[in-house]
Amino acid sequence: MLYIVSTPIGNLKDISLRAIEVLNLCDYILCEDTRVSKTLLIAYDIKTPLYSYHKYSEKSKLDRIITDLKNGKNIALISDAGTPLISDPGSILLKRAYEENVEVTAIPGASSVIDALVLSGFDLENFQFLGFLEKKPSDLKFQIKKMLFFDGTSICFESARRILKTVEMIKKIDPERNLAILKELTKKFEKRISMKSEDLYSYLLKNPVKGELVLLVEKGEVVDNTSIEDTIELLKQNFALSLKEAIKLASKLKNCNKRKVYEKFHK
């Protein structure tokens, strides 16, 4: 059986008894970095062998792992921190396991996405997770508009090195939008920083942040300066609308003639 096992995101005590039990019974454990995962295994006296399995090696090791699983071995997949597959390697293995009729189960546990959402103080009824933000400015700008347009809370990962530029881009589009940064979750220096984007930008200029960051964008009003083309694309992506439906709704939101919008979009 393949076990997808969640591990702590910072505090080593945040691991379930079931996770410890499974990690002990497995024939071996797949992890991103053996040096990182070794710390967890030592803390709980787990002797199971560790093997590196990251985005650069997952394809080359896939056949061997599937063969072991089909031969009756129990294998655990963990990430450096948190729930595997969430912006981490493993999706290829999981898909192949299902194709080969291998038994799969997940051992739930810590997730920085959910922990940050709970601590954000924002709406928990409707939310979306975008993973790591794009690096290319044009792609990042569209991704930010997608968050600002979303009818709920948006969650993403961003590096301490890039967070200032990202917040600056949000500020330029919607200076009044509420943001929250959650850093060092479950660790000694865990911190929540939340304010309007223009204020957060000023704060970060004077108080650079370090460590692992989760950025959250609170629900707000539709951004008025979004182009009609971007509005249509955002509506299609966020609400699974057809082109015709998106044009109709975008025309209402932008107070434009539907026929003219349709003609403009198909030029």
Steps between C-alpha positions, in 0.01 A plus 500: 500500500605858434457728802487879451615616843475857628787621717546808726541841334731630769426366845610135519222425748237558232501142376223246552537167677374331184770671291770371736349151486490497119853635460622219726319221315596602145783329310644838407415871490522733201593858589615821332819544699633219721690751714178681592286189554771329703442753778137390532587130496767542766258695722257206500755218481374385160750262336332467159739564206474839329534549126517830315203572274478854360382673184828429319496126570133400525467390136820294497406317822132450418518150344706358785261638764192369320665156465567494875141600575360229271727249669331574832732753658364781716645839405446839661527831314578809708608855419748719684208653689124470495272303271666335197394596145398855607753691284730201553600191299279190494217560255664284232544213745143525628354500149709200396408312819130541419561388140674185628223430756736548793332571832547858618401680819585833661595569859370854565687759698654845487457730200635855489219594259223414746693623805555839335136523393378430854732765646440762230176638640356497145197318357530122536184407311646543152870490420747409226864388511738608222824336615823688433451829319637551149839668454439659159349848562221466242397158633520624858281801418230279350522264800457795737195618306360150531534525878352849516208389284428183698183489712676381814843472662806424283801317643845467346865441581756777448867530588630760743723627218205576269220592740562877483467511120188286512332721760604806300326360192183434701520853644513654153184316396302514825663702784202440732501121481568321829796263500649268759844343523542195723860411569683222684174313569504278812855615581629714785493821294162445335351835399193643325532833316174634361406840356396673178736443208630860493570486875655156478734621227618789720540260793711254300727781377596569860464146635628238253372152577687171499401137510220305337202714401136443414323799341122538521278744312161582649185515292423849373321693229563416135804692376361775274813553293515141375479493119197343335724225359645415842154519656367242255798271554475530879129420492566192288772374736340580835142405425537238224293711259485454125632783284144610422403499870818686598442770238142547614600537867805714421279736300279550806797546734668750270173659388581436133294398199512121474518494120786749494688298762451182298625671182799645684594166653492326160698755303 
